[in-house]
Amino acid sequence: MITLKNKVLTAVSVIMLFVPWTILILRRFDWALEFPVAEIMIYSYAAFMVFSGIFSILVYTKGKVKSKLMQVCVAINSIYAVGAIGIICMTIPGLTDMLLG
C-alpha cells in the first residue's frame, strides 16, 4: 500500500539525487574557487552525500519503502556516499599535515 509517507520519503530521496550536481553550477563563480570557500563547499557536499546515502538506505530498510524508484535512489545515493567517503579519506593526509605542520 502506497501511503503519503512513502511518497514524501521517496520524493526527498529523489531530490537528494540531484543536489550534488549543483556544485558544478556554484564552481563557475570566482569566489567558489578560493581556498577556504572551496574546501568548505567540498566538505559540505561530501557530508550531504553521505547523509543522503544513509537516509535512502534507512528509508528503504527501516521505513519499508520498497518501490522501484526507491531502489534506484538507494543505489545512486549509496554510490554518492561511497564516493564522498573516498573524497574525505583522500583529504585526511592533507589535514594532518596542516594540523601538525
Backbone torsions as a table, in degrees:
resi	resn	phi	psi	omega
1	MET	NA	129.0	179.8
2	ILE	-90.9	120.1	179.6
3	THR	-108.3	171.7	178.0
4	LEU	-64.0	-36.6	178.5
5	LYS	-60.9	-43.7	179.4
6	ASN	-63.4	-41.0	179.4
7	LYS	-64.8	-42.2	-179.1
8	VAL	-66.9	-45.6	179.6
9	LEU	-63.3	-38.2	176.6
10	THR	-66.8	-41.1	178.8
11	ALA	-62.9	-41.1	178.2
12	VAL	-62.9	-42.7	179.0
13	SER	-64.8	-37.5	178.6
14	VAL	-66.6	-43.3	178.3
15	ILE	-61.8	-38.4	179.1
16	MET	-64.2	-19.4	177.2
17	LEU	-67.4	-33.0	-171.9
18	PHE	-97.7	-17.7	-178.1
19	VAL	-59.8	-43.3	-179.6
20	PRO	-58.9	-25.6	-178.7
21	TRP	-75.6	-14.0	178.7
22	THR	-69.4	-15.9	177.0
23	ILE	-63.4	-29.5	178.2
24	LEU	-64.7	-35.4	177.7
25	ILE	-72.0	-44.6	-178.3
26	LEU	-66.1	-33.0	-177.3
27	ARG	-71.1	-5.5	176.6
28	ARG	-76.1	-19.2	-179.1
29	PHE	-86.2	143.2	-178.9
30	ASP	-62.0	-37.9	-178.1
31	TRP	-64.7	-25.4	-178.6
32	ALA	-77.8	-12.4	-178.5
33	LEU	-98.0	-6.3	179.8
34	GLU	-75.2	154.7	-169.0
35	PHE	-51.2	-63.3	-172.5
36	PRO	-68.3	-35.4	-178.1
37	VAL	-67.8	-45.1	-178.7
38	ALA	-61.3	-43.2	-179.5
39	GLU	-66.0	-44.1	178.7
40	ILE	-63.2	-40.9	-179.3
41	MET	-64.6	-42.8	-179.7
42	ILE	-64.8	-44.7	178.7
43	TYR	-65.2	-37.1	179.4
44	SER	-65.5	-45.5	178.0
45	TYR	-64.6	-39.3	178.7
46	ALA	-63.6	-43.0	178.5
47	ALA	-63.4	-41.1	178.1
48	PHE	-63.2	-40.1	-179.3
49	MET	-66.5	-38.7	176.2
50	VAL	-65.2	-44.8	178.8
51	PHE	-60.4	-43.8	-177.8
52	SER	-66.7	-34.0	175.5
53	GLY	-65.2	-46.0	178.5
54	ILE	-64.4	-42.7	179.2
55	PHE	-58.9	-48.2	-177.8
56	SER	-64.1	-40.4	178.6
57	ILE	-64.4	-43.6	179.6
58	LEU	-66.3	-39.0	178.1
59	VAL	-64.3	-39.9	-178.9
60	TYR	-69.8	-42.0	-175.2
61	THR	-88.1	-57.9	-176.1
62	LYS	-78.1	-36.3	180.0
63	GLY	-81.0	-11.7	176.7
64	LYS	57.4	40.3	174.1
65	VAL	-96.3	101.4	-169.2
66	LYS	-111.9	32.5	179.7
67	SER	-76.2	164.6	178.6
68	LYS	-64.0	-39.3	178.8
69	LEU	-63.9	-38.0	178.2
70	MET	-67.7	-34.8	176.4
71	GLN	-63.0	-41.0	177.3
72	VAL	-64.3	-43.6	178.9
73	CYS	-61.0	-42.8	179.3
74	VAL	-62.7	-44.4	-178.9
75	ALA	-63.0	-49.8	-176.4
76	ILE	-70.0	-45.4	179.6
77	ASN	-64.7	-30.7	175.9
78	SER	-68.4	-39.7	176.0
79	ILE	-63.2	-43.6	176.0
80	TYR	-57.7	-44.6	-177.1
81	ALA	-64.3	-43.0	178.9
82	VAL	-63.9	-41.7	177.2
83	GLY	-62.9	-41.6	179.3
84	ALA	-66.1	-39.4	176.8
85	ILE	-63.9	-38.4	176.3
86	GLY	-62.7	-42.7	177.8
87	ILE	-62.3	-44.0	179.3
88	ILE	-63.6	-43.2	-179.7
89	CYS	-65.7	-34.5	178.9
90	MET	-69.2	-26.5	-178.1
91	THR	-90.1	-9.9	-179.3
92	ILE	-62.0	-42.7	176.8
93	PRO	-58.6	-37.5	176.4
94	GLY	-65.9	-36.0	178.0
95	LEU	-67.3	-40.5	-179.1
96	THR	-68.5	-36.3	176.4
97	ASP	-63.6	-39.1	-179.4
98	MET	-68.4	-40.2	-178.4
99	LEU	-72.6	-37.3	-177.1
100	LEU	-86.2	-27.3	-174.1
101	GLY	-99.8	NA	NA
